[in-house]
C-alpha cells in the first residue's frame, strides 16, 4: 500500500472551518475556477460528440451531391443503397468499438483511449477524403471511422461522470448531446454552402465537407493534452499522488471539502476493487444487475427509436417529402440543425439539473409522439410536389414547424439525458461493462435505423412519421413504468438502492396515506370541487401563507395545512404532461445514521437555513450526544457534540456499568427565544432501581448548534425517571414529559418547567400506556386546531418486542385515548432484517410532510450478529386531520415523500456519515470530531504529531486495559483508548503501530470495542517466549525460554463465548519495524484480524476470523479504535499510531 499524499480530514479546528476551506477556492472575477475547468474538460471531452454529430450530418448531404455520385459512379437507382450502407456501416464499426474500448480505457486510461479513438477516426476520415472512385473503399473507411467514434462514445460519459461534481454531472454530461447537435448544425450548413457555391463538376464539392472532419478529431485528440487523467481511474491504478493532483486541478481547490471528496473516491475505488474481484459476465444477467443492463440497453434503444437520429442522418431526404427535391431541402435541413443547437443548449445550460429525469423523458416522448403523428397526417393529406416549387405551401410550413417542435422536445429530453443517465445507474462492479453495453445498443440501433430509414422513406413515405410517433408513445409508457429517478443522488446511493420506477404517490411504503390529491382535497382551505385529479398538477401553485405558529417541531402548536407542490416543468409540455409527471425523487436508504446512533431525536429549523438536526444517545462515550445536520435528508454531517467538555457534566466520569451514561436526548428549538434545547438523562444503571439518584435529568441549551462551545453546562432537575422531553403549549408555557422508572411505577408523567433553572411544578401521570412493558421515550405533539394533543411513546423493552404506541387528548393532562391500531410502528414477530424498532420521534419538512425516526438493529429475528447495534432509521408518516398518524414499515430501502433537493453545504467540524478515514495526524492538527473515547479522557495521554515522532498519534499507556476494573468501571485514571464508530456492514480498519516496550505486559493494538465487557482485541504485547500458543502464519522460527519478546495477541471479552487467547511471536525480521494491524468485516457475521510489516503490505497475514456475536449486544455499537495499556503494571512506554484508515466497503440492508 502506497503512502497517502493528503489526509482525509484536516485535523486542526481552524482548517475545518468552512470559511477557511472556501478561501482556498480560486475565483476568476467572481466565477470559481473549478467551474471553468469543469466546463473546459467537459467541452474538450465532448468534442467526441461534435465529431459524432458532424459525421452524422455531413454524410446525408454529401450523398445528395452530384459531384459525389459522379465520382463514385452510381445513379438515382443506387442512391438508397449507397445512403443505407454509408451510414449503416459506420454504425456497425462503432458498435464493435464499444466492446474494444472498454478494456482499452480500463488498461490505459480515459485520456489515451480518447486519443486513440481520435487517431483511428482520422485515419478513416483521410481515406474517405481521398477520391478513390471506389464505393468499397469508401465503405471500409466509414467502418474505420466508426471504430473511432464508437470508442469515444463509450469513454466520454465515463470520463465526464468521474470528474464532474455531482451538482454539475447532469449538465456537463449533457454537453455530449449539445456538441452532437452543434456538429450536425455545422455539417448541414457546410453541405448547403458547398452545394450553393462549389461546382458540382469538382470533387472538392464533397471533399471539403468530408475533410473538415479532421478538425474536430484533432481538437479531441490534442485537447487531451490540456486536461488531467480521471482521478478515479488513477486511484484505481494506485497512482494516488497523480489522482490527488487531478482532483485539485479540476476543483481548483485543495480544501477540506476536496480532501474529503478524494477520500470518498479512494474508498469507493477500494470497495469497487473488492466488489469486482472475480467478476464474470454472467453476473450481468442476474437480479438487479440485469435490470440495470436492460435499462441501459432500452434507454439507448428508445433514444434511437424516437426517430430523431434518423432525421439527423437523412434530413434532406425527409424534407424532400415536404418541400420537394432541390436545394431548398438542404436549407430547411440547415435551419433544422440550428433549432437543434439552440434547443439542446437551452436545456443543457438552464434546465438539465432543474427537473426530474423521468419527468423530462416522459413528457418529451409524449410531445414528440403528437408531433410525429400529426406530421404523418398532414403529409398524407397534402403530399409534396415531385419537384421544388417557387413557394412553400402552408401545409408544408405547418409540417416543418411540427418537425422543428419535435426536435426541440427531443433535445430537451431524449437527446441529452440518456448519456448521463446510463453512466449513473450502475454499481461499481458492473459500471464499465454496463455503460459499454448501453452505448453499444445505441450504435446497434443506430445501425439498424440508419440502414432501414432510406428504405422506409422510399416505401412508406408519410408512414415513416407515423412509425416514429407510435414508437414515441411506447417509449413514454416504458419510461413511466420502468425507469428509476437519479437526479440529485450520489452514484453510491443509486448503486445501493433497488432499480425500479420511483413514484411516491403510488409506492407501497405509503399505503394507508391516500393519494396526494385526496389529502389536499380534504383540506378545508382549498376548494378543489370537482377538479380532475390531474388538472391541479399543471396549474400554478396555490399561494399558501406560512404561519410560524402552524409549523411543528415537537412543540404543542396549532394546525398546519399541507402545501400543494407544483411542477415547474409543466409549461414545457402543458398539453401533454399532466397525466404522467412523477413527483420528485422520494427514495432513500436506511439507516440514515448507521452505527452507534440510538434513540434519535430530530427537528426541522427553517430559521437555520431550512436545516434538519438530529441528536442521539451516547451512553459512556465521549464526546457525548452527537449532533448531525442535513438539508436534504440524505447527506448527514456530524456538526459537533452537545456534551463536549467535562465541566458540563462531571458525573459522567463516575458512571458504573456499560449501560450507564447518557440516555435518550430530546432536541427541540423554540423560535420565540431562538434557542436550541436538549433534555436528557444521565443514568447510573448500577444503582438500585428505587434509588432516585440513579436518574440525573439535565438540560442543555445553545444559540448556535454549530459551535460546540456554545452548549451550556447542565442544568439539573428532579425526576425519578428518564427519557425526558420538553414541550410548549399554545400560550408559550413550558413543560417536561418523561417516563417514570417503570419498575417502580410505570407511566408517562408531565410537569410544568423552567428550562433555565430546572424548577418544576407538580409531576402528574397523564397516560399509563397500553400494557406493554417499560413505557418510556414519550414526546408530545399538537396536530390539529381542535386542540388535539398526541403522545408518542415506546413499550416492550428495547429488544425484539420494541414498539411505538400513541394516544391523544384534547388536553395536555388528559384523559388520553389510545390508538386502536397500536402499535403504530414495530417489526416484532416479523422476518424483517430491521428489528427492535422503537424510541421514535416525529418532525416535518418544509413541505409540511411528516417523517418519523427511530432506533433499529440490523439483526433479523435471529438477533445474533448486529455489531453496529442500535442505529437511526427514518420512515415517512401520513397524518391526516383528525386522525392518528400512519407510519410506514421500516425497511432498508424506502420511498415516501419527495426528498428536498440535494445540498451538502453544511458547516461544522465533522465528516458526513458515509465518509471513511484517511488520517495522517499532521503537525498542528487535532483529533477529528468523530473520534470517540470511553468516558472522559486524560488529555495528556493523546498527543497528535509529537516532536519526537511527527505524523503519528502518541498514546500514553493507561494502567487499566479495556476491561478495566470489573468490566463496568474504570475509575479516575481511565483507559487509553480512542476510536471511531463502525458505520458499515463491510469495512477495513487499519493502522501502523510503532511500539518498542521493554517491560512485561506492555501492550498496544486495535480493538472492536462495544463496552468494557464486550470487546475483541489484537495487540502487540511483551510476553515471555514460552507464553506463545503457536506461530504467526508463515513463520517457522524456533521460539522458547523466558525471554520477553513482542508477540501478537488476540483476546476477547464478552458474555458470549469467544475464542481462547491466541499468542504468536512477531517474526524476528519485523521486530524493529512499524507493524500494520487490521480489522476487516468481509461479511455480516465475522471479523478478520490481520497483521504484518507496515512497509510490506503483501506480507499481511490473517491471524484469525472471529464471529461478531460477542460484540452484538446492548445499547451502543462497536467502536473501532486503538489502545495502549500496561495491563496493571506501572506504565512507561508510549505507542505511536499512524496511517489511520477506515474504508467503507458496503452496507447490508436486507
Secondary structure as GFF3:
##gff-version 3
##sequence-region A 1 1150
A	DSSP	alpha_helix	13	16	.	.	.	ID=ss1
A	DSSP	alpha_helix	18	23	.	.	.	ID=ss2
A	DSSP	beta_strand	27	28	.	.	.	ID=ss3
A	DSSP	beta_strand	31	32	.	.	.	ID=ss4
A	DSSP	alpha_helix	33	45	.	.	.	ID=ss5
A	DSSP	alpha_helix	47	62	.	.	.	ID=ss6
A	DSSP	alpha_helix	66	72	.	.	.	ID=ss7
A	DSSP	three_ten_helix	76	78	.	.	.	ID=ss8
A	DSSP	alpha_helix	79	108	.	.	.	ID=ss9
A	DSSP	alpha_helix	110	129	.	.	.	ID=ss10
A	DSSP	alpha_helix	135	163	.	.	.	ID=ss11
A	DSSP	alpha_helix	166	173	.	.	.	ID=ss12
A	DSSP	alpha_helix	175	197	.	.	.	ID=ss13
A	DSSP	alpha_helix	204	211	.	.	.	ID=ss14
A	DSSP	alpha_helix	213	223	.	.	.	ID=ss15
A	DSSP	three_ten_helix	224	226	.	.	.	ID=ss16
A	DSSP	alpha_helix	231	236	.	.	.	ID=ss17
A	DSSP	alpha_helix	240	251	.	.	.	ID=ss18
A	DSSP	alpha_helix	256	276	.	.	.	ID=ss19
A	DSSP	three_ten_helix	281	285	.	.	.	ID=ss20
A	DSSP	alpha_helix	287	305	.	.	.	ID=ss21
A	DSSP	alpha_helix	308	323	.	.	.	ID=ss22
A	DSSP	alpha_helix	328	346	.	.	.	ID=ss23
A	DSSP	pi_helix	347	351	.	.	.	ID=ss24
A	DSSP	alpha_helix	357	381	.	.	.	ID=ss25
A	DSSP	alpha_helix	394	411	.	.	.	ID=ss26
A	DSSP	alpha_helix	417	424	.	.	.	ID=ss27
A	DSSP	three_ten_helix	428	430	.	.	.	ID=ss28
A	DSSP	alpha_helix	431	460	.	.	.	ID=ss29
A	DSSP	alpha_helix	463	482	.	.	.	ID=ss30
A	DSSP	alpha_helix	491	496	.	.	.	ID=ss31
A	DSSP	three_ten_helix	504	506	.	.	.	ID=ss32
A	DSSP	three_ten_helix	508	510	.	.	.	ID=ss33
A	DSSP	alpha_helix	516	521	.	.	.	ID=ss34
A	DSSP	three_ten_helix	535	537	.	.	.	ID=ss35
A	DSSP	three_ten_helix	548	550	.	.	.	ID=ss36
A	DSSP	three_ten_helix	568	571	.	.	.	ID=ss37
A	DSSP	three_ten_helix	577	579	.	.	.	ID=ss38
A	DSSP	beta_strand	587	589	.	.	.	ID=ss39
A	DSSP	beta_strand	601	605	.	.	.	ID=ss40
A	DSSP	three_ten_helix	606	608	.	.	.	ID=ss41
A	DSSP	beta_strand	611	615	.	.	.	ID=ss42
A	DSSP	beta_strand	621	622	.	.	.	ID=ss43
A	DSSP	beta_strand	624	630	.	.	.	ID=ss44
A	DSSP	beta_strand	637	643	.	.	.	ID=ss45
A	DSSP	three_ten_helix	646	648	.	.	.	ID=ss46
A	DSSP	three_ten_helix	650	654	.	.	.	ID=ss47
A	DSSP	beta_strand	661	670	.	.	.	ID=ss48
A	DSSP	beta_strand	675	683	.	.	.	ID=ss49
A	DSSP	three_ten_helix	692	694	.	.	.	ID=ss50
A	DSSP	beta_strand	695	702	.	.	.	ID=ss51
A	DSSP	three_ten_helix	708	710	.	.	.	ID=ss52
A	DSSP	beta_strand	715	717	.	.	.	ID=ss53
A	DSSP	beta_strand	721	728	.	.	.	ID=ss54
A	DSSP	beta_strand	734	740	.	.	.	ID=ss55
A	DSSP	alpha_helix	742	745	.	.	.	ID=ss56
A	DSSP	beta_strand	748	752	.	.	.	ID=ss57
A	DSSP	beta_strand	764	767	.	.	.	ID=ss58
A	DSSP	beta_strand	776	784	.	.	.	ID=ss59
A	DSSP	beta_strand	788	795	.	.	.	ID=ss60
A	DSSP	beta_strand	803	809	.	.	.	ID=ss61
A	DSSP	beta_strand	817	818	.	.	.	ID=ss62
A	DSSP	beta_strand	834	844	.	.	.	ID=ss63
A	DSSP	beta_strand	850	858	.	.	.	ID=ss64
A	DSSP	beta_strand	871	878	.	.	.	ID=ss65
A	DSSP	beta_strand	886	887	.	.	.	ID=ss66
A	DSSP	beta_strand	893	895	.	.	.	ID=ss67
A	DSSP	beta_strand	917	919	.	.	.	ID=ss68
A	DSSP	beta_strand	933	934	.	.	.	ID=ss69
A	DSSP	three_ten_helix	939	941	.	.	.	ID=ss70
A	DSSP	beta_strand	942	946	.	.	.	ID=ss71
A	DSSP	beta_strand	949	955	.	.	.	ID=ss72
A	DSSP	beta_strand	977	981	.	.	.	ID=ss73
A	DSSP	beta_strand	986	994	.	.	.	ID=ss74
A	DSSP	beta_strand	1003	1011	.	.	.	ID=ss75
A	DSSP	beta_strand	1014	1024	.	.	.	ID=ss76
A	DSSP	three_ten_helix	1025	1027	.	.	.	ID=ss77
A	DSSP	beta_strand	1044	1053	.	.	.	ID=ss78
A	DSSP	beta_strand	1062	1065	.	.	.	ID=ss79
A	DSSP	three_ten_helix	1068	1070	.	.	.	ID=ss80
A	DSSP	beta_strand	1075	1081	.	.	.	ID=ss81
A	DSSP	beta_strand	1086	1093	.	.	.	ID=ss82
A	DSSP	three_ten_helix	1097	1099	.	.	.	ID=ss83
A	DSSP	beta_strand	1101	1107	.	.	.	ID=ss84
A	DSSP	three_ten_helix	1109	1111	.	.	.	ID=ss85
A	DSSP	beta_strand	1119	1125	.	.	.	ID=ss86
A	DSSP	beta_strand	1135	1146	.	.	.	ID=ss87
###
